[in-house]
Amino acid sequence: MIRQPIIAVLGHVDHGKTLFLDKIRGTTIAEREAGRITQHIGATEVPAKIIEKISSKLLKKFGFELKIPGLLFIDTPGHEAFTNLRKRGGSVADLAVLVIDITQGVQAQTKEAIEILKSYKTPFVVAATKIDALHYWDSKKGSFLENMKEQSPQALQQLDEKIYEIVGKLYEFGFQSDRFDRCTDFTKQIAIVPVSNITGEGIPEILMLLTGLSQKFLSNRLEITEEEEPKGTVLEVREEKGLGMTIDVILYAGKLRINDEVLVGGKNGIIKTKIRALLKPEPLSEIRDKKSAFVNVSEVSAACGVKIAAPGLDDALAGSPVVLAKSKDAKGQIERELKAIRVKGKTGIIIKADALGSLEALTQLFKSQGIKVREADVGDITRKDIIEACSVKRANPLEGVVVGFNVGIEEHASIEAKKLNIKIFRGNVIYKLIEDYKEWRAQEQERLKREREKKLVWPAKFIVLPQYIFRNSNPAVIGVRILVGKVRPNMKVLNSQGKIVGKVVSIQSQGKELDEACANEEVAVSIDKGVVGRNIKLNETFYSYIPKKQFNDVLTLDLNEEERGLLEEIKSIEQKIEEEKVVE
């Protein structure tokens, strides 16, 4: 027996994800005489009969035979819903539609969607929406391929230009792609389908491709048996009037019945509960409409979307697995899932998210960028998270931060973060959180580098300009030319015999105080304890004194070749003095 493939829809904000789903429903509902649309909880099923009616010519043209019972579209578009469609080692979604506005191309959240699809290894097709907005294109209901025959050369050229912009961007992510009718190998190329959410143009092609690809390449994955144990994932946890806390579940294997005992992952451990009611919406009702009524059913089979009413679901987690309590190793299954997502490491950032799916996606994406994660868990940011981040910060200031996706922050945590100066990143766009952290890290790295540089002595070599002796002592104020390196205030001055003659108190040029003077610059320096003619000889070369314990650290600075050579020169002068002391 073969089940319906589960299809998720992802893409950038305002690129037409919801309209695309509405058009899928609208187009198919308009053909309802061919077979009734089944509305699930959180999903819309498009039956095989309707696919046949809308896309039969295309299925024949591309050599696809209709075998699946239909397509199950997840109603809630976007990354968050997709990440909650998770299961161990991948996604419950068999295929995804990546919606890209053809007039805008790949945007920030498109990139994020691609990264998420890559990390979950989910195959996808691209719906290049808004072709009706292209200047020369005359969009009509129905098949894109048929409508394309009636377009002007300018329209076809403009479409090609826009499609190849998308092709170029997808290539940057390591994907080969092309317009669907030009693809020669669907296992290696991403198919791009031009679509209009206004006229419905291209919808037949999308349905044909999703049907054909799932049958051709996912038949083993879609194979189910009557005896198979039920497996589902929690799409959403929500309170319903008269029912209390419920879970919306996508069932992708087996059957669930009323009075079945199930296990669900919760905030504080595993929840064991008995199914009190299995609910599906009234036929054709819109699932996002809060007024939509539910129908009680005694059992449900995969693949489907169902609302489960049961006691004790208050702490249930979106993205958690749902398994039968009597299943073999049921508790172990969920424990392993939770353990795999809830990270506990030695060092790295702290991540908090609102659901298991978003937590897993966020953690995977941070790790894929080479960012370590010390702890990842579900829930609001707490005082404990801040203290954890503080302990990380002591060892690595760039990792001692807290990242929160779609979560709040407890009052005590907020106070503690201000007190301990812990940076918190919060938002509801995964990509933006990663970008913000990376940007902050780069700035912080630069700041810490500057601070570290200030504490280290830069190699410097300079000579006295005899014509510019402004003061002989207390302090000596003399004109100098920097030969190599940088002279800074508070730097101890070393002569060529290895003796410290004093300390640079200040640097001036044209009446202005300077923080540093670099190679080839001529400046006035005041040297405390320096006396011209006694320890400051006019024909002598002077150096910066670098403490022995700093040599290795100074080597890590951005020194040029001359400065590296000078460092060795200073080292040998100082070593010579050390050796002379030992001999004495």
C-alpha positions in Angstrom: 0.0 0.0 0.0 1.3 3.5 -0.8 0.4 6.6 1.2 0.1 10.2 0.1 3.4 12.2 0.1 3.5 15.0 2.6 4.4 18.3 1.0 5.6 21.4 2.9 5.8 25.0 1.5 8.7 27.3 2.4 10.0 30.7 1.2 10.7 34.3 2.0 8.1 36.5 3.6 5.6 38.0 1.0 6.8 35.8 -1.8 3.3 34.2 -1.9 3.5 31.0 0.2 0.0 31.4 1.7 -1.5 32.5 -1.7 0.2 29.5 -3.3 -1.5 27.2 -0.9 -4.8 29.0 -1.2 -4.5 28.6 -5.0 -3.8 24.9 -4.7 -6.9 24.6 -2.5 -8.9 26.9 -4.7 -8.0 25.2 -8.0 -8.7 21.8 -6.6 -11.8 22.8 -4.8 -13.1 24.3 -8.1 -12.8 20.7 -9.5 -14.6 19.1 -6.6 -17.0 17.2 -8.8 -14.0 14.9 -9.7 -13.5 13.9 -6.1 -14.0 15.4 -2.7 -11.2 17.4 -1.1 -10.4 16.1 2.4 -9.5 18.8 4.8 -7.2 17.5 7.6 -6.0 19.2 10.7 -3.1 21.4 9.5 -3.2 19.9 6.1 -5.1 19.7 2.8 -5.4 16.5 0.9 -5.6 16.7 -2.9 -7.0 13.3 -4.1 -5.7 11.4 -7.1 -8.9 12.0 -9.0 -8.4 15.8 -8.9 -4.7 15.5 -9.9 -5.8 13.3 -12.8 -8.4 15.9 -13.9 -6.0 18.9 -13.6 -2.7 17.4 -14.7 -3.5 14.2 -16.8 -2.1 15.6 -20.1 1.1 16.7 -18.3 1.5 13.3 -16.5 1.3 11.5 -19.9 3.7 14.0 -21.5 6.4 13.5 -18.8 5.8 9.7 -18.6 4.4 9.6 -15.1 1.7 7.1 -14.1 -0.6 8.1 -11.3 -0.3 5.6 -8.4 -0.4 7.7 -5.2 -3.8 8.2 -3.5 -3.2 12.0 -3.5 -1.0 14.8 -2.1 -1.1 16.0 1.5 -0.1 19.7 1.7 0.8 21.1 5.1 -1.4 24.2 5.5 0.9 26.3 7.6 3.7 27.6 5.3 7.1 28.7 6.4 10.3 27.4 8.1 8.7 27.0 11.6 6.0 24.6 10.5 8.5 22.7 8.4 11.0 22.3 11.2 8.3 20.9 13.4 7.6 18.3 10.8 10.7 16.6 12.1 11.7 13.0 12.8 15.0 11.3 13.7 17.4 11.8 10.8 15.3 14.1 8.7 11.8 15.4 8.0 8.3 14.0 7.9 7.8 16.1 4.7 8.6 13.9 1.7 8.9 16.9 -0.6 8.9 20.6 -0.3 7.9 23.5 -2.5 10.3 26.4 -2.3 8.3 29.6 -3.2 10.5 32.3 -4.8 9.0 35.6 -6.1 10.3 35.7 -9.7 10.5 39.5 -9.6 12.7 39.6 -6.5 14.6 36.3 -6.6 16.4 34.7 -3.7 16.1 36.7 -0.5 17.3 36.3 3.1 14.6 33.8 4.2 14.9 31.9 0.9 18.5 31.3 1.8 17.5 30.1 5.3 14.8 27.8 3.7 17.4 26.3 1.4 19.8 25.7 4.3 17.1 24.1 6.3 16.0 21.9 3.4 19.7 20.9 2.9 20.1 20.0 6.5 17.0 17.9 6.5 17.9 16.4 3.1 14.4 17.1 1.8 14.0 17.1 -2.0 12.2 20.2 -3.3 10.9 21.9 -6.4 10.8 25.7 -6.9 7.6 27.6 -7.5 8.7 30.8 -9.2 5.6 32.9 -8.3 4.2 36.2 -9.5 4.9 35.6 -13.3 1.7 37.7 -13.8 3.8 40.6 -12.5 6.3 40.3 -15.3 5.9 43.3 -17.6 5.3 41.4 -20.9 3.8 38.2 -19.6 0.1 37.5 -20.3 -0.9 35.0 -17.5 -3.9 32.8 -17.9 -5.4 30.0 -15.9 -4.1 26.5 -16.5 -1.0 25.0 -17.9 2.2 27.1 -18.1 3.4 25.1 -21.1 0.2 25.7 -23.0 0.2 29.4 -22.1 3.9 29.8 -23.0 3.1 29.1 -26.7 1.1 32.4 -26.8 3.7 34.7 -25.3 5.7 37.3 -27.1 9.5 36.9 -27.7 10.1 39.8 -25.1 8.0 37.9 -22.5 9.9 34.7 -23.0 13.2 36.5 -22.9 12.3 38.3 -19.7 11.1 35.0 -18.1 14.4 33.3 -19.0 16.4 36.1 -17.6 14.5 35.9 -14.3 14.7 32.1 -14.1 18.5 32.1 -14.8 19.0 34.6 -11.9 17.3 31.9 -9.7 19.5 29.2 -11.3 22.6 31.2 -10.5 21.6 31.7 -6.9 20.7 28.0 -6.4 24.1 27.1 -7.9 25.8 29.1 -5.0 24.1 26.6 -2.6 25.5 23.6 -4.6 22.3 22.9 -6.5 22.0 22.4 -10.3 18.6 23.7 -11.5 16.6 24.6 -14.6 13.1 25.3 -15.8 11.2 22.0 -15.2 10.7 21.2 -18.9 14.4 21.6 -19.6 15.5 19.3 -16.7 17.2 16.1 -18.0 17.7 14.4 -14.7 15.3 15.1 -11.8 17.7 13.3 -9.3 20.4 15.9 -10.0 18.5 19.0 -11.0 16.0 21.2 -9.1 12.9 21.8 -11.2 11.7 25.5 -11.4 8.0 25.9 -12.3 6.8 29.4 -13.2 3.5 30.0 -11.3 0.8 32.7 -10.9 -1.1 32.7 -7.6 -3.6 35.1 -9.2 -4.5 33.1 -12.3 -3.5 29.7 -11.3 -1.1 29.3 -14.2 1.5 26.6 -13.5 -0.5 24.9 -10.8 -1.1 21.8 -13.1 2.7 21.5 -13.6 3.4 21.7 -9.9 0.8 19.0 -9.1 2.2 16.9 -11.9 5.8 17.3 -10.8 5.1 16.5 -7.1 3.1 13.5 -8.1 5.7 12.2 -10.6 8.8 12.8 -8.5 7.3 11.2 -5.3 6.2 8.1 -7.3 9.5 7.8 -9.2 12.0 8.5 -6.4 10.1 8.1 -3.1 8.1 4.9 -3.6 10.0 3.0 -0.8 9.5 5.8 1.6 5.7 6.0 0.9 5.2 2.2 1.2 3.1 1.4 4.3 1.6 -1.7 5.8 -1.5 -2.4 7.9 0.6 -3.8 10.8 3.0 -0.8 10.9 3.1 1.0 14.3 1.7 4.5 14.3 4.2 7.3 14.1 3.5 11.0 14.1 4.9 14.4 14.9 3.4 17.3 16.8 2.8 20.2 14.4 1.2 22.5 16.9 0.1 22.6 20.6 -3.0 24.7 21.1 -5.9 25.2 23.5 -9.4 24.6 22.1 -12.6 25.8 23.7 -14.3 22.8 25.4 -11.4 20.5 24.7 -8.5 22.0 26.7 -5.0 21.7 25.5 -4.8 19.7 22.2 -2.0 18.6 19.8 -2.2 18.9 16.0 -0.4 15.8 14.7 0.8 14.7 11.3 0.6 10.9 11.2 3.0 9.5 8.7 2.9 5.8 9.5 0.3 3.4 10.9 -3.1 4.0 12.5 -4.3 5.8 15.7 -7.6 5.0 17.5 -9.6 6.4 20.3 -8.4 5.1 23.8 -4.9 4.4 22.4 -2.2 5.2 25.0 0.4 7.4 23.4 3.7 8.9 24.4 4.6 12.6 23.6 7.7 14.6 24.3 7.1 17.3 26.9 9.0 20.3 28.4 9.7 18.3 31.6 10.0 14.8 30.2 7.8 12.2 28.4 4.0 12.6 28.7 1.9 9.4 28.7 -1.7 10.0 27.9 -4.8 8.3 26.5 -6.5 9.6 23.4 -9.9 11.0 24.4 -10.9 12.3 20.9 -9.6 12.2 17.4 -10.8 15.3 15.5 -10.9 16.3 11.9 -12.4 19.5 10.5 -15.7 19.7 8.6 -15.1 19.0 4.9 -13.8 22.0 3.0 -13.6 24.2 6.0 -10.5 26.4 6.3 -8.2 25.2 9.0 -7.0 28.6 10.0 -10.6 29.7 10.6 -11.0 29.5 14.4 -14.8 29.0 14.0 -14.3 25.9 11.9 -16.1 22.9 13.6 -14.5 19.5 14.2 -15.8 16.1 13.5 -15.1 13.2 15.8 -13.6 10.1 14.2 -12.9 6.7 15.8 -9.6 6.1 13.9 -7.2 7.7 11.5 -4.6 6.3 9.0 -1.4 7.7 7.6 -0.8 10.0 6.0 -3.1 12.5 7.6 -3.4 15.5 9.9 -5.4 15.0 13.1 -6.2 16.9 16.3 -5.7 14.8 19.4 -7.6 15.7 22.6 -6.1 14.0 25.7 -5.4 14.9 29.3 -2.0 16.3 30.4 -0.9 17.9 27.2 -0.1 21.3 28.6 3.7 20.7 28.4 3.6 18.9 25.0 6.3 20.2 22.6 5.8 21.0 18.9 8.2 18.9 16.9 8.0 16.0 19.3 7.3 12.5 18.1 4.0 10.7 19.0 4.2 7.0 19.4 2.0 4.2 20.8 2.9 3.6 24.5 2.9 -0.2 24.0 5.3 0.0 21.0 8.6 -1.7 21.4 11.1 0.7 23.1 8.5 3.6 22.8 10.0 5.5 25.8 13.5 4.9 24.5 12.6 6.3 21.0 11.4 9.6 22.5 14.2 9.9 25.0 16.7 9.4 22.2 14.9 12.0 20.1 14.9 14.6 22.9 18.5 13.9 23.8 19.6 14.3 20.2 18.0 17.8 20.0 18.6 19.1 23.6 22.4 19.7 23.3 24.7 19.6 26.3 28.3 20.5 25.5 31.4 21.9 27.2 31.6 25.2 25.4 29.7 27.4 22.9 26.6 29.6 22.8 23.3 28.9 24.6 20.2 28.4 22.4 16.6 28.5 23.5 13.6 28.0 21.1 9.9 27.6 21.3 9.7 24.1 19.8 11.8 21.1 19.2 11.8 21.6 15.4 13.0 25.2 15.5 15.5 24.3 18.2 16.9 21.5 16.0 17.0 23.7 12.9 18.7 26.6 14.7 21.3 24.3 16.3 22.1 22.6 13.0 22.4 25.9 11.2 24.7 27.4 13.9 26.9 24.3 13.9 27.0 24.3 10.0 28.6 27.8 10.3 31.3 26.4 12.6 29.6 27.9 15.7 29.8 25.7 18.8 26.7 25.1 21.0 27.0 24.4 24.7 23.4 24.1 25.4 20.2 23.9 23.4 16.8 23.6 25.0 13.1 24.5 24.6 11.5 27.4 26.7 12.0 31.0 27.7 15.4 32.4 28.6 16.1 31.9 32.3 18.6 33.2 34.9 20.3 29.8 34.7 20.9 30.3 30.9 22.6 33.7 31.7 24.8 32.1 34.4 25.8 29.3 31.9 26.7 32.0 29.3 28.7 33.9 31.9 30.8 30.8 32.7 31.4 30.3 28.9 32.3 34.0 28.5 35.2 33.7 31.1 36.9 31.2 28.9 35.7 32.5 25.5 34.1 36.0 25.4 32.9 35.4 21.8 30.7 32.4 22.8 29.3 33.6 26.1 25.9 34.7 24.6 22.3 33.5 24.6 20.3 33.1 21.4 16.5 32.9 21.7 14.1 32.0 18.8 10.4 32.9 19.4 10.9 32.9 23.2 10.4 35.3 26.0 12.9 36.2 28.7 12.2 35.9 32.4 12.6 39.1 34.5 15.4 37.7 36.7 17.2 36.6 33.6 17.0 40.1 32.1 18.4 41.7 35.3 21.2 39.1 35.5 22.1 39.7 31.9 22.5 43.4 32.5 24.5 42.8 35.6 26.9 40.3 34.0 26.9 42.1 30.6 25.7 39.0 28.7 24.6 39.6 25.1 21.1 38.2 24.2 19.9 37.7 20.6 16.2 37.3 20.2 14.0 37.1 17.1 11.7 35.0 15.0 13.8 34.7 11.8 16.5 32.0 12.2 18.7 33.4 9.4 18.6 36.9 11.0 19.6 35.5 14.4 22.7 33.8 12.9 23.6 36.9 10.9 23.2 39.2 13.9 25.4 36.9 16.1 28.1 36.7 13.4 28.1 40.5 12.9 28.3 41.0 16.7 31.1 38.4 16.9 33.1 40.1 14.2 32.8 43.5 15.9 33.6 42.0 19.3 36.6 40.2 17.9 37.9 43.5 16.5 37.3 45.3 19.9 39.0 42.5 21.8 41.9 42.6 19.4 42.3 46.4 19.9 42.2 45.9 23.6 44.7 43.2 23.5 47.0 45.2 21.3 46.9 48.1 23.7 48.2 45.8 26.5 51.0 44.5 24.3 54.1 46.4 23.3 54.5 46.8 19.6 58.1 46.4 18.3 59.5 49.9 17.6 62.9 51.3 16.5 63.7 55.0 16.3 66.5 57.6 16.1 66.8 61.0 17.7 66.7 64.1 15.4 69.5 66.2 16.9 68.1 69.5 15.6 64.9 68.9 17.6 65.8 68.8 21.3 63.0 70.6 23.0 64.0 69.7 26.6 66.9 67.9 28.1 65.3 66.2 31.1 62.4 65.9 33.5 61.1 64.6 31.1 63.3 64.8 28.0 61.3 66.1 25.1 63.0 65.2 21.8 62.2 64.9 18.1 62.5 61.3 16.7 62.1 59.5 13.4 60.4 56.1 13.6 62.4 53.6 11.5 60.3 50.5 12.0 57.1 49.6 14.0 54.9 51.8 16.3 55.8 54.0 19.3 53.0 54.4 21.9 52.6 56.1 25.2 53.7 54.1 28.3 56.2 52.2 26.2 59.6 51.6 28.0 62.6 52.7 25.8 65.6 50.5 25.4 69.0 51.5 24.1 71.2 49.3 21.9 73.1 48.2 25.0 69.9 46.7 26.4 69.4 49.3 29.1 66.0 50.9 29.8 66.4 54.7 29.6 62.9 55.7 30.5 59.3 55.5 29.5 57.4 57.4 26.7 55.0 59.7 28.5 53.4 61.3 25.5 53.7 61.7 21.7 53.0 65.0 19.8 52.8 66.2 16.3 52.0 69.8 15.3 50.7 70.5 18.8 48.4 67.5 18.9 48.6 64.5 21.3 48.8 61.2 19.4 48.0 57.6 20.5 50.8 56.2 18.4 53.4 57.1 15.8 54.2 54.7 12.9 57.2 54.0 10.7 58.6 57.0 8.7 56.8 59.5 10.9 58.7 62.3 12.7 57.2 63.3 16.0 58.1 64.8 19.4 58.2 62.3 22.3 58.6 63.0 26.0 60.6 60.3 27.9 60.4 60.1 31.7 63.8 59.6 33.4 65.5 60.3 30.0 68.4 62.8 30.1 69.8 64.1 26.8 73.6 63.6 26.7 73.6 61.0 29.5 71.3 58.1 28.8 69.9 59.5 25.6 72.8 59.9 23.1 72.1 61.8 19.9 73.8 59.3 17.6 72.1 56.2 19.2 69.3 53.9 18.0 66.5 53.2 20.5 63.9 50.3 20.7 60.7 49.5 22.5 61.3 47.3 25.5 59.2 44.1 25.3 58.9 42.0 28.4 60.0 38.4 27.9 56.6 36.9 28.7 55.0 39.0 25.9 57.2 37.8 23.0 54.9 35.0 21.9 51.8 37.1 22.2 53.4 39.9 20.2 54.1 37.4 17.4 50.3 36.9 17.0 49.8 40.6 16.1 49.5 41.7 12.5 53.2 42.4 12.2 54.8 43.1 8.8 58.1 41.4 7.8 60.3 44.4 9.0 58.5 44.3 12.4 59.0 40.6 12.7 62.7 41.0 12.0 62.8 43.9 14.6 61.1 41.7 17.2 64.0 39.2 16.8 66.5 42.0 17.1 65.0 43.3 20.3 64.8 39.7 21.6 68.6 39.2 21.0 69.5 42.6 22.7 67.5 41.6 25.8 68.9 38.0 25.8 72.4 39.4 25.6 71.8 41.5 28.7 70.3 38.4 30.5 73.4 36.4 29.6 75.8 39.1 30.8 73.9 39.2 34.2 74.4 35.4 34.5 78.1 35.7 33.8 78.5 38.4 36.4 
